[in-house]
Amino acid sequence: YRCSYMKNFVASDFSILIVDYHPENLKLLGNVLVKAGYNLNFATNCQEARQKISHLHPNLILFDLKVAEDNGCGVCHQLQEDLKHQHIPMIFMTVNKERKYLNYNFELGVIDYLQKPFDYEEVLAKVKTHLIIKQKSDELKESEAKLNTIITHLYDGILIIDRDGVVKFANPAAARIFGQPLEALLNHSLGIPILTSDKALLDFIHPNGKLGVAEITVGKTEWQGETVDIICLRDVSDRQKVMEELEVALTKQKELSEELEKQATTDGLTNIYNRRQIMKLAAQEFDRSIRYQHPFSILMMDIDKFKIINDTYGHQIGDRVIIEMVKAVLKNIRKVDILGRLGGDEFMAILPETNQKQAVEVAERICLGMREIEITFEAEIIKVYTSIGVASYSEEIINLEDMISYADKALYQAKRGGRNQFCTV
């Protein structure tokens, strides 16, 4: 059985320093480790050991206990105090089996010991094990250093809290958001209610006294052997402001766009479709009628003797007559029907899914509705009437222009027939 993390172990990636008085020990131990693939360096006294540790930075030190004793374990103390080398693992080689003495050496940073005379299989096993541990420890430290750098300089606030809601870790950004020094946050209870998996917003006071908003995201993770909640606090104060300003700008843009669309498609006086739009919609409805062979009719209308009304009573009364006429027409057509102003007192009504008989009924209703209009001007009552030409789609009609021409002819007939009526052709 081999652990998966040992499969990628390459002995030549590691260097070992052996410190021993006896050249014979150096030779015997060295041969075993070189044969296993390790890079070796040797020292026969503490001074030489210090120099090689400083220059070579070995991954592991095999230290003869006798050498250490003769020098008051100075090298061990030096490694403990030197930040650059204090994590180099040391294995003592000794003939002393007294457990109490060995424990004392462990306090100096010694991680293990090898008994003389050597069991070389044991030597290889312990060397490999402690090098792997060292490698993984270095990787972990490097990872923690990177993570710490990221978290320290992260704009978002990070909190790690235990099951009781007590802060076990906080980064500078979290301290800034809460307006507290880091030490004031650590071991401070946030309370259980904040522990939610949902995203939420938290109001806070900036150090400058301004109200801020933080977005809270909570997730679970493992930290120092226990399940904890990691809370991300993102200061979205500016984002909220930007979003509000963006929303206002988008709303304004939408309103301007709708207003522009309205101005481009509707008549300013009556708020019904203008000539351009009503003709566009009529063309669409005509094409649909041909494609699906559905009935379709249009009404061409104008106000009887409108020029006389306009010249006699003025443009304000003329505008009022047009508005009242539009109200009467809209009152007597369906919601699916479409009304547009072609210009002056001329109007078109589009009647989808409407045959000639049904269109005539609509025209008749409109004429009756117009007769109810009475406009008072200086004690005089002005009556308003309309003439209507009705045209319905048939096989002999080739295009919309033909249909409009038929409706115009019918309108002319209604005028010639005495006005205040409708006609078909």
Steps between C-alpha positions, in 0.01 A plus 500: 500500500635841401336832575408698189706798610816279501459392136632835372795506739834557320808461722720713275282803575632504858832581662615357833778623730671235718691630803728242669854485649574160353586476128403134505144587607485767231615249240266217599192721540589703193525194276149388600343843437688568175393161371140601582547810284537781757739793466745493792727743681719429802635684805724370779443777756245766596683793343513323167136398545395864555675612184349229283151554643530870423621448141334177393159519676462122528158336519601271786787476752626173645687613814725283715400559861864494618585797276204692638592417862857619459377836373218553746240434231588842360398409146160389622445828684621694197252326272220564747576872500569537126169561318653393170612159626287425804271271300779268382428162658782337704543134580749416776722196467585354839587192702317648803165327547387687807154636418527799733816620328349456156191703600731785600642498150152514351451830681791639296321429172620144447219309331632143526804291580693207351666240717856392437595257360266594214218294360527636146143415405390702802732783393353512150142478630541780756692725261235461232211549743641820649592641161146445377365663815738792446397530137131501582559741787686738267220476242244570768696801630538633147130452437413666830733789418335551162156473653595742775633748242179474299275531803704785648482707184150391402250782465228271635476439873554141617383361833532144626270418789446184699172330582439741786531802272839602640745663257812287465652687207451839337689682226574874482213564258252357753648726765456800269138410429421471871718800585680293763863391549563134423562412863156636589334260255692185594320284756206738484157341466302601193200302609332204334235685290763608246570137414290459189574350163301772327652819369399800708586866551647653813497869584817633662662831584819599317781652709409834341151468644323424172251217483619205292353175374681164502384195308533186712570157357536206738646156433628208702861379500758315710741714702748374760324168524144621553205594286461876486309764311695727269332833447584728209409866552506699179467875535239580237431856615637648178344224297162574654542864410617415149212254455252761617647757265504241221138411568403867490694544175345189345152609607562843351635343183194274478269797549683701234496201265128448555437872456702501179311194376174667587594820320611303196184290476212703646313815413575781744143633519301178528755247636392249235739366236637746243494452123834320483414247771140433395617431145769265631248310714252488212767342276574236767134419543447482123791253463365290786157494345639375168726240665226343710204593277328679785246784454628855537339842460594866525299817554602833346339791688500875505298768681220658300552870420806513728656791307189711558505415875870586520464827312186605687588412859879490494768233536435435870144394424630311198743306723218429746282365218779264393549378858127438550486318168785268609324430831180406317682264261697329777179452695346308212784274386661200671827500693662292226403762241754772424432869440741747343501860381613543141512876531261792552153353546574174315511171694540127432372213710646149455253220577676158521293182455209712374299435183303761305172441683666539839694807379175665390356443847803670654468795261136537588577505873764768445259719304240471775762575765614813313145635496509517879791747499404855597759773553394832652657821374367838622149366558508322165491121474726350237396159360767266362447237231719265299504326168646149481624284213508125565729259315546127570761262368398294197680300232488788252702718738871448430665723756433745783505797262208347310307451823559859611393619153173305534440653844571852364248449218240386753576807715454727197165336429390566861597867455311527172202326656452774756761421767426368852496144366714205385537328167666188356615413150 
